[in-house]
Amino acid sequence: MTILITGATGTVSREVLRELAGRQPVRALVRDASRAPQLDGVDYVVGDLDSPTTLTPAFEGVTTLWLLTPMGPMAPSQSMNAVWAARQAGVRHIVRLSAIGAAHDAPTRNGRLHALSDAELQESGIPWTILRPSYFMQNLLASKAGEHLYGLFGDARVGLIDARDIAAVGAEILAAPERHEGVIYTPTGPESISLDQAAQDIARTLGQPVRYVPQSPEQARDALLHAGLDQWSAEVLAEYRVAYGSGWGDFTNDHVARVAGRPPRGFAEFVRDHREHFASA
């Protein structure tokens, strides 16, 4: 059985590769091999989800696909190209990383685009599993500036999840996909927390003051644009600010424990593991 990992240089796919390396034959699809995290036991192949003709050799002999597309207006096209290549190659199962709350009436454009790709996969005739994880803890690594923590939650709480736990769930499904056929999981962390609590956890670990600074959706959008993010992404993240601020992400469940066989990491543990990063931010 050969597993193909797309988005191999991204936050979650890198961790999926680490989970699977040495356990099963793994192939990683990358646009630039020089950026790939060179891991023993991983075969790197060059291909581009925006260019269907590059996918045929990359998908040859693949039995199981981890399908991840980056957030953006072209995501449905990229997912479509991957599903088409998988059908041509005879792939027997696709595990798709979707987005929290993906639905045709989702409060963000990203969620609505993912709903289109989820529906396409479900109608493809290829056995599937879909993951719609909560907000990544790793997203907060870029949210601290000195003694201030910024974010997209307002005063609400969110069931933050460590990307390593998403990867653990994904790896277990990829290794034994038949147990999870036709299932949609929504992995979360063990607790729903506010960004004020997150700031306190960071401050406690660092032994220095850290204060959460709430931003309106418009302030968040403008700050992201000032930081160099493109217009579409900044506006979509502002839409998430509205959704999360309404309590949209305030829930937890047992999906990580159910699939990975262990509880998910809490935010305090995540901060300890990334103490040096937070200290230098």
N, C-alpha and C positions, 0 to 999 in steps of 0.2 A: 504494500500500500504506500503510495507516494502522496504526501500532503503538500499543496502549494499555498504559500502565504503571500498575500498581496499587501501593499502598504508597508513593506518590510522595514522601512527606516522610521516609521511612525512610533508614537508612544506605546500603543497597545501591541502592535505587531512585533515590535522588538522583544517584548516580554513573552509573547506567544512562541517566538523562535527559541528563546532561552528555555522555556518550559519543555519544548519538544526535542531540542537538539540532543542527539544520542539515544533518544527513545524510539524514534521512527524515521524512515527516510523523509527528509524535509527539503523542499525547494523554495527559495525566496525570490519573488519577482521584484526587481529594482530597475529604475530608469538609469541610475548611475551606480555602477558596481563599486566605485571608490568611496561612496557614502555608506555602504552597507556595513553593519556590525559583524565583522568576520568571526563567525562562530564555528567551532569544529562540528562536523557532521551536517552542515547546511550547504546545499548546492545553490549558488547564486546564479540566476538567469536574468538577462536584460530584456525588458519589455515595458510597454506603456499602455495603460488602460484607455488612453485617448487614441491609440493607434491599433485598431483590431488586427492588422496584418502581423504585428509583432507578437501577438499572443499565441498563435498556432504552435510554434515550436516550444514555447514556455509551458503550454498546457499538455503537451504530449505525454501520455503515460500517467497523468495525474488522476488519482481516484477520489481525493477529498480536497475541497477548496475552502480556504479562509478568505472571505471577501470583505475588504475594507476599502472604502472610497473616502477621500478627504472632503471636508465640508466645502461646498461651493456650488454654483449654479449648474455645473457640468456633471455633478455626481450621478444623476440618473443615466446619462449617456455612458459614463465609465462603468457603472454597474451592469448596464445592458450589454456592453461589449464583453465583459467578463462572463456573464451568464451564457451569451452566445458561444463564446470560445469553449466554455465548459460543456455545453451540449454537443458541440462538434467533436470534442475530445473524449466523450463518454464518461465524464466525471459522475461519480455515484452519490455524492452528497456535498452540499454547500452550507457552510456556516457563515452567516452574514452578520457583520457588526452594523447595526442600525443606530437609531438615536432614541433617547428617552422620549416617550410620548408620541412616537411617530404615528401619524394618523392623517387622514385627508382633511380634518378640521383642526389640526395641531396649531398652537398659537405662534409658531415660528415657521418661516419658509423652509428652514432646514428639516424640520419634522415632517412637513408636507412632501418635500422631495423624497425623503427616505420612505415615506408611505408608498409612493409610486414604485420604488425599487423593491420594497418588500412584497408588494402585490405581484409584480412581475416575476419575482423568484417563486412565489407560492403557486403561480400558474405555469411555471416552466416545465413541469414534469420531472424535475430533478428533486429528489428528497432534500429537505432543508431543515435548518434550525436557525432561528433569529435571536440575536441578543440586542436588547435596548437598555444599555446600562445608564445608571444615574451619572451625575456630574463627576468628572475625574478629580481626585485630590491633586493630581499632578498639575492641573490648570492653575492651582494657587501658587505654584513655584514661581510664576512670573507676576504674581499679584502683590508681593511685598516690596515696598520701597522705603528703606530706612526703618523708621518706627511706625510706618503706616501699612495697613493691609487694605487692599481694594478688592472688589468682587462684584458679582452679578445677582446677589440674592436680596438686596434691600435688607429688611429686618426679618426675613423669613428663615426657615430651617430647610435643609436639604440633606438627603441621605447619601452623602458623599461616598464614593468608592475609589479605592486604590486601583490604578490600572493593572497592577500586578495580579489583583484578584480577578479582574475581567479576563486576563490572559490565562489564569489557572482554570477558569471555567471553560474558556474557549479550547484550551489544550485537551481537557478531559473529553469534550464533545468530539473534537477532531480524532482522538484516539479510538473512540468507540461510538461513532455517529448513530448507529442503528438504535441506540438506547434513547436518543433525543429527537428522533424524526418527527417533524411537524409541531415542534414545541417552540414557543416564544418565551424567553427568559428576560427578566428585567433586573439584573444584578444591582444590589445596593450595598452600602457599608452597614455596620452594625448599629449605627445610631444616626438620627437626623439632628444636625447641628446648625447653629447660626454662624455667621462670619465673625460675630463678636466673640463667640466661644472659640472659634478657630484662632483668632488673634490671641486669646488668653493661653491656649495650648502652645502656640509658638513662643509667646513671651516666657512662659514657665520653663520651656526647654532651653531657651537661649539665656535666660536669666537677665533679660533686658526688656524695657517697655515696648510693646507692640499694640497699636490701637487700630481698630477697624474704622474706616472712613466710608460711610455710605455714599453712593452716587445715584442720581436719578438716571433713568434710561438715556436721556439726552447727554448727560455728563459722561456716562460710560462710553457712549458712541463717540463723542468728541475726543475723549482721552485715547481711545483705540486708534482713531484716525491720526491723531497727533503722534502716536507711537509708530505709525507707518503701516497699519493694517489697511487693506483695501476697503472701499466703500461698502461693497456687498456684505462682506464678513462683519464689518463694524455694525452695520444696521441689523444684521441677523442676531448678533450677540446682544444688541440693545433689546431686541424682541425677547430673547431669553431672560434679560433682566426684568422685563415686565412679567413674564410667565413665572419665573422663580419667586419674584417678589410677591406674587399672589398666593404663595404656598403650594404651587404646582408640583414641586419636587419633595414635599415634606412627607416621605414615607420610607419604610424599610421592609425587607422581606428576607426569606431564608434561601434564596436562589443560589448564592455562592456555596453555602454549606451543603445544600442538596446535591449540587453537581460536583464540586471540588472535594467534598468530604471534610471540610474544615471551615471554621468561621472566618469571615472577612476581617481584614485589619481595621482597627480604629484610627481616627485621625491623629491621636496623640502618638501612636506607634509610627505612623507615617512621618510625622514631624521629627521624631527621634532619628529615623532612618535617613532623613534629609537635612539634618541639623546644619551641616556645613553650608549647604546651599542657602538655607534661610538666613544663616548668620552673615553671609556675604552679600545678600540682596540689598 
